[in-house]
Amino acid sequence: MGKHVQVALWFAALMLGGWGLAGAAPASAPRLPIIIDTDIGDDIDDAFALVVALNDPRFEVVGITTAWGDTHTRTLLVRRLLAAAGREDVPVAEGPATANTTPFTQKQWALGGREQGPAPDAIEFLRTVTLQRPGQITLVALAPLTNIEALHARDPEALRRFAAVVLMAGSIYRGYNLGGAIPQATPHAEYNVASAPLGLATLLAAGGRVRMFPLDSTQIKFDEVRRDRLFAYGSGASDALALLYHQWRLLNGWGQLTPTLFDAVPLAWLLQPSLCKLESMRIEVDARGFTRPIPGAANVEVCLAIDESATLNLMMDDLAPGLRRSTP
């Protein structure tokens, strides 16, 4: 069957019966519907974030879209991770490929997955789901915002049809920790924003609800003790994370051994908002990707500090359910 025929049949199935979503939530236990937009495969935090979302029954993972760089190989990686986690029910859609000079550290694992045919177009996926479920779905954006920029270009109303866009992005008062114990007091141009500043500027101008988790609150380290416990847990997802971690550890261009779980923080907050009190701010984005607070009406809610210990406990409960309660 040709690629175009497959995609056409896929979209026909969507219009008749929805996106083939993960099973409907019981009436007594409503779940939060989310779509995750990810550049999984370069840094390791996206993989941890996806497993947190997939393992937590409080989320309805409506779909996962790949963004930035080699989006086809990212799609292969997501599909293989879904298979390892026993969640092949979750749709995966492929965003437009872009230039990207960051090492794809987990490419070899991604290429070991089985080919499943062409993935649907991520931009049409996002547009159609927001039309079907306006005001219901939260977009969790963990990548440079190229898909958001493309979605707005195709349908200028689409961003306002999300319940909210929650993103790991920006640097307000603190920058990268650069190996220190705390983030630098001087803000940096954070990677996701610096890679595609127009995407964030477009999102902020669109007028929907935006919640930002910048470097100020997301530089949570996944220490060796927790890593050892997780990698010995023995589930399909934890085994996959162990392999992905070791590829990242050997191949990342930063010389890092300890993952920073930037991208898992917004998901933890969605599950437990008491982890961080959001502050309403007006943020401007410059061409280099700096995100500066300015006077004026708020256009974003920002998490500037988070309860790190409680966040790590919540993540461990999702990454390895039952482990934290059964070990010292």
N, C-alpha and C positions, 0 to 999 in steps of 0.2 A: 504494500500500500504506500503511495507517495506521501511525502511529508505534508503537502498542502491538504490532501484528503484527510489525513489523520487529524490535523489541527482543526479542519472544518467540522469533522465528526465530534471532536472533543468539545468545541464551542456549542454545537447543537445539543449535546448532552447537558452542558451547563445550563442552557436556556430552558431546557425541559425540566431539569431536576436539581438545579443548584450545582455547586462546584465539586460534587463528590466529597462533601465535607466529612470530617471526623464525626462519628455518631452523635446524634442530637443529645443534648444534655437532659437528664431527668428533670421533670418539672420542679421537683423539690430541691434541686441543686443546680441553680443557674450558673453557667460558666461565663467567663469574660472572653468574648470573641476577639482574637488578634490575628494580624498578619505580620510576619517578621520579614523585614527587608535586610539582607545580609551580604557582606563581602567575605564570607567564610573562606578560609584556606590560607590567608596570609598570616595574620596574627592568630592566636589560638583561642581568644576569648569568645569569638562567635560560636565555636563548637560547644563550649561550656554553656553559653546562653541558650542555644537551641535545645540542649538536653534538659536544662532547667524547665523550659517551656513545655517540652514534650512529656516530661514525667509528672508535671503537676496537674492534677485533675481539675483544678480551678480554672484552667485555661481551655478554651476551645481554639485550637490552632487551625484557623480557617485556611491558611496556606502560607507558603514560604516563597519569597521572590529573591532572586540573586541579582546583585548589582556590582558594578565597577570591575574593570579589568576583564579577565577571561571568565565571563559569566557562564559559558557552556561547561567548563571544567568545574566551576563552583556548583553548578546544578548536579553534576555527577556526584560530587562530594556530599551534597545535601541528601540526594537519593540514597547513597550508600549508608549514611548516618541514620536516615529514617528506617532503612531495612534492619540495621543493627539494633535500633531501639524498638523494633516491632511496631512502627508507625507508618507503614507504607500507605495508609489511608489518607495522609496529608498531601494535598496537591503542591507541586513545585512548579514555578513559572520562571522563565529566563529573561532577564533584563538585557538591554542593549550593551554590547561589549564596548569597552573604552581602552585607551592607553593606560598603562599602569607599570611603574618601574619597581614596585615593592615585590620582593621575592614571594612566590607562591609556595610556601614552605610545605604544605600538605598535599601537593599535587599528585605525588606518587600513590598515596592512599586513595585519592579521588579516582585516579585512572584504573584502580583495581576493581571498581564497581562494575556491575553489568549494565550494558546499554539498554535503555528502556524506550527508545524512540524519542522523537522531538518533544521538548517541553513547550507548553503554551507561552505566548508572549506575555511578559510580566505586566506591561503597561495596560494591555487590554484586560488582563486578569483583575488588576486593581480597579480599573474604570468600571467594569461590569459588576464586580462584587459591591462596590459602593452604590451602584444603581439598584441592585437587588436588596441591599440591607442598609439604606441610608441612616446615618446617625447611630449605627450599632457597633461598628467595628473599630478597634484601635489599631493603628498602624505603628509598629515598633520598628523604628529605622535605626539600624546598627551599622550603616555603610555610608560612604559618600553619597549625597542625595541626587544622583543622576537619574534614578527612576522617578523620584518626586518631580524633578524638573521636566522630564519627558511626559509624565502624567498630566501636569498642568498645561503643557503645550498642546496635548491632545484633547483635554477636556478641562477648561479653566474652572469649572465648578466642582471637580472631583475631590479636591483636597478638603473642601468644606463639608463633604458628605461623610468623612470619617468622624467618629465620636471624638477622637483626639489623635494627634500624632505625637508619640513619645519617642525621643531620640537620645542616643549617646552622641553628644556633639558639643564642641565649644570649649572655651577656657575664659572664665569671667575674671576672677581675681588671682587664681593660681594656675601654674603651668604644669608640665610634666615633672615628675620627681627626679628624673635623670640619675637614678641610683641612690638617691637620698632617702631618708626616712619619711619626709613629708614633701608634698609638691612645692615647686619653686614659687616664691612670692610674686614673681613676674609672670603674667599670662603669656601663653604661647599660641600660635596658630595651630589649633588641634587638627589632627590628620583628616578626619572625615570632612570637616569644613574647608580646610585648606585645599583638599583635592577637588572640591566642587562648590566653591562659595556661592555661585548663583543658585544652587539648589536650596540652600538654607534661606537666602534672601527671598527667593520665590515663595517658599513655605511661609515665612513670617509675613509677607505681604498679602497672602491669600485670605487671611482673616479667620482661619479656623483655630481650634484650641491646640496649642503646642506646649509640650512639657519637655524641658531640656535637662539632661544629666551631663554636665560638663566635666572636665578634668578635676575641678574642685572637689567632686564627690565620688568619682568612679575608680580611683586608683587603688583598688583593693587587691592585695596580693594573696594568691592561693599557695599557702606555705607547704613545705615538704611533708609535714605530718599529715595534713589533709590529703595531699596528693597520694601518699602511700596508702592511706585508708581507702580512698576512692578507687585507685587502680587495682587494689586487691579485692574489690567488692564482688566482681565476677559476673556482672550483668553484660548483655551485649553492648549497651551504650557505654558502660564504664570501660570495657575492653577497647572499644573504638576510641574513646578519649585518651586512653593510655598510648595507643599507637600514634594518634595525631599529636599528642604532646611530644613524644620522642622525635618525630619528624620536625616539629617546630623547634624544639630545643637545639637540634643539630644544625638547622638550616636558616634560622631567623637571622636577619642582618643586624640585630641589636645586641647580640651576644648574651641574651637573657636565658636564665634557667628557671626563674619563677614567673609563672603567668600573672599578668594583671587582668582581672576580670571586669574590665571596663563595661563590656556589652551585657553582662548578666545583671548589672545594677538596676537598669530601668525595669527589667522583668521582676526582680525582687520587690521593687517599690510598688509595682502594680498589684502584687499579691499582698503587700503589707505597707500601706501608705504611711503608717506611723514611723517608718524608718527614716523619713525625711519630711520636714515641713517645707513646702514649696513657697518661693517668694515670687511675686509678680514683678516683672521688670520689662523695660523696653530695651531691646538689644538691636544694634546695627551690625552688619557684616561688611567688612571691606574686601577688596579684591584679593588680598593675601590670605584671607580666612580668619582674621582676628574678629572676635565677637565681643563688642564693647557695650557696656550699659550706658544709656544716654537718657536725658530727661524726656518725659512725654508719656502718653498713654501706653500701658503695658501691652506687649505683643507676644509674651511668652511667660510661662511659669518655670522657675529654675530651682533645682536642688543644689544647694551650695555645700552641704555637709550631711553625711549619712551615718547612721549607727553601724559601724563596720562589723562589730562582733555579731550583732543580730542578723546582719545581712549574710555573713558567711554561714551562720547556723542555718538560715533558711535555704541557702544554696545547697548546703550539704544534705539537708533533708530531701531535696529534690533530685540531686545528682545520685544519691545512694540512699533511697528510702529505708528508714529503720536503722541505718548504720550508726548515726550519732547517738541514738538512744540505747544501743546495745554494746557500745564500747566506752572505755573510760574517757 
